[in-house]
Amino acid sequence: MDKPGPEDKKTKILLDPSFHHERKLHFVSNTPVFQLRSEAELCFIGKNASVDDHVLLGYPTGRKIRDRQLVIGGNAEIRSGSVIYEGTTIGSHLTTGHNVVIREENVIGDHFTIWSNSVVDYGCEIGHGVKIHSNCYIAQFTTIEDHVFLAPGVTIANDLHPGCEHSQKCMRGPTIKKGAQIGVNVTLLPFITIGERALVGSGAVVTKDIPPCSVVTGNPAKVICTIDELQCSTGLTDYPYRKGA
């Protein structure tokens, strides 16, 4: 099978020439994907991918990892400046903004959307339908379940005692449960759990577990009501999170 033509933007992938990758079309389970080879390492992209110029796929990590294969499902849209490291698995319909970084050893579901200038550090688990807006930082070993939304500027921490000689052994980000909504410029501290469908108000600093369906604000964040009790200030509806309201 012929290589993709350089004029075909839908199939063009540009790599740092120092990586010495060889590009060719490959088949996995009868589905055409692109294979980017660097010695024994492989990068697989599902069919119908749209990859801009100046995207780096399969970027080598300096860490020792077990599996260096990068797998990205079909119908991906990866915009210029984005870097996705080796050793990560991402489902179908990935969409990135510009200058996104996704590190190694991440497992990410389908329909993952991540806006410009956001970073997912290594060792995270991210579910289906997750949306991460611009300028967010997702720390190592964070868990984000299905259909979570992170507004611009969310920062996630994973180190309880920075500088401690044991910090590497106990490092872990928060767990954000299904359907939670995290507001602009929120800070989430390590080890906490954000309950299902919880809503964290803009600028909050979350230091403790948040119960499901709670609305929290402030520093430190405190529960002010449930999402079913939260009233709409615009008058468009009475209770924005009540079904049928």
Secondary structure, 3 states (H helix, E strand, C coil): CCCCCCCCHHHCCCCCHHHCCEEEEEEECCEEEEEEEECCECEEECCCCEECCCCEEEECCCCCCCCCCEEECCCCEECCCCEEECCCEECCCCEECCCCEECCCCEECCCCEECCCCEECCCCEECCCCEECCCCEECCCCEECCCCEECCCCEECCCCCCCCCCHHHHCCCCEECCCCEECCCCEECCCCEECCCCEECCCCEECCCECCCEEEECCCCEEEEECCCCCCCCCCCCCCCCCCC
